[in-house]
Amino acid sequence: MTPQEMDRLIEEHFAMEARADIDGILATCTDDIEHDDVGVPGGPVRGKAAVRAHYEALTRNLQTTGVTPLHPSTGTTARTSWSTR
């Protein structure tokens, strides 16, 4: 995957996060995903089932108003900032 393809995929992922579309979020992930929300207890979660549970809890407890990329992806990782209320 080129860096440009990765950036497009990440933008799609962010759009799904902003809508709390968990199925859409998971569609942008590989089966062997490792997802780490810094500061969230429990550390990184691994695999789509664990990521689904993570996003279900997250969207149940927070209403997302936006997701903003902090800088371009490296092709393998991305950093973001969430806006919540």
HURA-V840787 format. One record per backbone hydrogen bond with DSSP energy under -0.5 kcal/mol. CO is the residue of the C=O (numbers start at 1). NH is the residue of the N-H. If there is no record, write none. Layout:
co=CO nh=NH
co=CO nh=NH
//
This chain:
co=2 nh=6
co=3 nh=7
co=4 nh=8
co=5 nh=9
co=6 nh=10
co=7 nh=11
co=8 nh=12
co=9 nh=13
co=10 nh=14
co=11 nh=15
co=12 nh=16
co=13 nh=17
co=14 nh=18
co=15 nh=19
co=16 nh=21
co=17 nh=20
co=20 nh=22
co=21 nh=25
co=22 nh=26
co=23 nh=27
co=24 nh=28
co=25 nh=28
co=26 nh=29
co=30 nh=33
co=31 nh=48
co=33 nh=47
co=35 nh=45
co=36 nh=38
co=37 nh=40
co=39 nh=41
co=40 nh=43
co=45 nh=35
co=47 nh=51
co=48 nh=52
co=49 nh=53
co=50 nh=54
co=51 nh=55
co=52 nh=56
co=53 nh=57
co=54 nh=58
co=55 nh=59
co=56 nh=60
co=57 nh=61
co=58 nh=62
co=62 nh=64
co=63 nh=85
co=66 nh=83
co=68 nh=81
co=71 nh=79
co=77 nh=74
co=77 nh=75
co=79 nh=70
co=79 nh=71
co=81 nh=68
co=83 nh=65
co=83 nh=66
//
